[in-house]
Amino acid sequence: MNEHVLRFTRIFDAPRQLVFSCMIEPEHLTHFWGPIGVSTPLDTITVDARSGGAFTTVMVNDADGSTYPTSARYVEVRAPERLSWIEDKSGMTVTITFTELGDDRTQVDIEQTKVPAAMMDPAAQAGFLTSLDRFGAHLAQLTGADR
């Protein structure tokens, strides 16, 4: 097994098209992109959601203002089923599969390959999981679902 692969699965009480749209629309991404303690201002997010298109963000540490820019290129954009991109700096590939479960529930499977060593650290993974928590809270707010 390659130790530089991470997989995460979450089920959200939201329709698949909405979950997919939230992952490619800056107006949604600004609400959950990054772990707790970090903000991603809307004006720092650009998305060209097509194969070969660019995806950029700048996360800002809420405590000290440190910035964390990210840029990537989409490899695959197949609405509302699949998104895949390669981060420019690290070479990490992220593939997200959106599976409709019925009753407006969506399973999101995230696979990260060629993960940089720093992101393999359990604390970094825990931080990533808080961004999924924030995503779930944003979806619940959009759908009016109780959390």
Steps between C-alpha positions, in 0.01 A plus 500: 500500500626846410532699824453822305132438423216629716132417468205667668128427471211712621126477449312829480125560524492702180426428133800399288473797262514743792798323660686504167415866436632598842839354404535711184329830586708761686187637672472164678870412538563814707282351777697180556829488308767429759508374856344670802707809584554590136293718265505503122377841384272491196725738305791253529313209336504442126345198336504405132319167538601320182773257408821706491336788686661667800389494862663741747437596862675689777422378849564754779582401858235671714741543794810650337410582139745251347399408146501163328457526123400195299479457126395197302392384157186299443560161341134397490175686554197279447194658661357390734700178537871571517766766550874450478790744517877508541653757732770698320753524783477157663386284208231351725197370312156535657208302361150543636214269409142604576254209532126557525355285779136599458284710735721804421805336657844502334810299575824686439815291456829692497824338393828689527807348335864613502421664833789712635655361818381796711140422408541138610535625860192409710459864609486613136245229425293609803506855364379379161214317671388828661462645150264211421309585819475860379380373160229295672390802705483715185291238320269469802451877498418493127253214529353598836595157637554454871855410597 
